[in-house]
């Protein structure tokens, strides 16, 4: 019998946004109930008024803290030895440890579908937050310190981008050298995904779902729908949630790793602040 575990990984430091912590908690409450899938929570320090002013180390925001979060995640995976992993973030970095673990378990038979508006192949030279470097780390082309934790790096052919939008100028300089096949797209090309799976003889897939790949007009609790913000310096996602549901359903039998990341519950935060304003809760 296959063993599936759920990892609650409330990493907020790698994205330098305390709201990721609440997002991970809410995702854990929202996922379908299954008593056969044990939930493990990675011990990550909750944000408070004293610890949210993070400092840079080697050009990376809170690098040593983020490294410890990854090590704690891997410790759970190595102890439990699951066959399948559901990861509830937190920011995009939460995929690093489970995907590395699962790559070792199914090496040669597993590929990554990276559903994201952004390529996540930055380096400390161009961006300080680790969540934008995670895929680079998984191919040993990201943060030189944290990519050392990836013991089973992926090859470019084992990765396919889904929902990628126009990369930044810095990302455009990096992407061609990495050798990852990509195209910017507004809709999911289901036939192309199946062809990629067949050509590489993948029997298993890992799915990384960054919720900012979704059109912010159709899915609101994400980076591109922050209340009061009208302009962003990067491209937003364009995918329809119905496309994601079809993709997840179509690949259910092959999926051994699923990450849901970058859930930013703006309305829940506002409600929390409203409630905290009353002394009746004291």
C-alpha positions, -999 to 999 in steps of 0.1 A, spaced: 0 0 0 14 34 -10 21 58 18 10 94 12 18 122 37 8 158 38 34 184 46 24 218 60 53 241 53 45 276 64 77 291 51 73 329 48 109 340 51 119 328 16 93 351 1 98 378 27 60 380 34 45 370 67 11 362 50 25 330 36 24 315 71 -14 321 74 -18 308 39 -3 275 48 -25 272 78 -56 278 58 -46 254 30 -41 227 57 -77 234 69 -91 234 33 -77 202 18 -100 173 15 -102 152 47 -84 118 46 -75 101 79 -51 78 60 -29 107 50 -10 119 81 -2 156 83 33 167 94 40 204 101 75 217 96 85 237 127 89 272 113 89 302 135 57 322 131 60 358 121 55 385 148 63 422 152 98 414 163 111 390 136 97 403 103 126 426 95 147 400 78 183 406 69 203 395 38 231 369 39 252 364 8 226 385 -11 197 363 1 170 373 24 172 352 57 194 326 40 203 307 71 167 306 84 155 294 50 182 268 49 171 255 83 135 253 71 146 231 42 166 209 64 136 204 88 114 195 58 139 169 46 143 154 80 105 146 80 107 131 45 137 109 54 121 97 86 87 89 71 99 76 36 65 83 19 56 72 -16 36 104 -23 39 139 -8 13 167 -7 30 200 2 10 229 15 29 262 14 41 287 21 60 302 -8 74 283 -38 106 272 -20 85 245 -2 88 223 -33 126 220 -31 128 193 -4 99 170 -14 108 171 -51 144 163 -44 133 134 -22 108 121 -48 133 125 -76 156 101 -58 128 76 -52 115 76 -88 147 87 -107 144 82 -145 107 79 -143 95 112 -130 92 147 -144 81 181 -130 52 202 -143 60 237 -130 27 256 -131 38 292 -125 36 326 -141 73 330 -134 103 307 -141 118 306 -105 154 305 -119 167 337 -103 200 340 -86 212 361 -56 228 385 -81 194 395 -95 168 390 -68 172 385 -30 142 362 -21 148 325 -23 114 315 -35 123 329 -69 154 306 -71 138 272 -62 137 257 -97 173 269 -103 183 251 -70 166 219 -82 189 219 -113 219 232 -94 218 266 -111 204 288 -84 216 299 -50 250 282 -46 245 277 -9 210 262 -9 213 242 -40 239 221 -21 209 207 -2 196 192 -34 212 157 -36 194 145 -67 193 174 -92 169 173 -121 180 176 -158 163 203 -180 144 176 -200 127 165 -168 109 199 -164 81 215 -183 67 250 -176 29 255 -176 13 289 -176 46 308 -179 43 345 -187 68 369 -202 101 366 -182 120 396 -170 150 409 -188 173 392 -163 154 359 -165 156 361 -203 194 362 -200 194 330 -179 168 308 -194 185 299 -228 216 287 -210 196 264 -187 182 244 -215 147 241 -201 121 239 -229 96 267 -223 70 289 -240 49 316 -227 13 306 -227 -22 319 -218 -39 285 -218 -27 250 -208 -16 229 -238 -28 195 -227 -16 177 -258 19 191 -254 20 179 -218 10 144 -228 36 143 -256 63 154 -231 53 127 -207 53 100 -234 85 110 -251 104 109 -217 86 77 -206 75 93 -174 53 71 -153 52 96 -124 48 134 -123 55 161 -97 32 191 -99 41 225 -85 12 248 -85 20 285 -78 -14 301 -75 -2 333 -92 -3 313 -124 -41 318 -122 -58 349 -137 -63 373 -107 -97 382 -121 -107 345 -116 -87 337 -84 -82 365 -59 -62 352 -30 -28 356 -47 1 380 -52 -15 399 -80 -47 408 -61 -33 426 -31 -59 451 -18 -49 487 -28 -21 476 -52 -28 484 -89 6 481 -105 31 452 -105 66 450 -120 61 414 -133 35 397 -155 5 381 -138 -9 347 -146 -37 340 -171 -49 305 -164 -84 296 -157 -90 275 -125 -111 251 -145 -80 243 -166 -60 235 -134 -88 212 -122 -88 193 -155 -50 189 -155 -49 177 -119 -78 152 -126 -62 140 -159 -28 133 -142 -42 120 -109 -29 84 -115 6 96 -123 9 123 -96 33 114 -67 40 149 -56 17 179 -55 27 213 -41 2 242 -37 22 274 -30 19 311 -28 -16 312 -13 -20 348 0 -54 351 19 -57 389 19 -93 389 30 -86 365 59 -58 387 70 -81 417 70 -107 398 90 -81 387 115 -70 423 120 -106 434 124 -111 408 151 -79 418 169 -91 454 172 -117 443 198 -107 437 234 -135 411 237 -110 385 224 -85 393 252 
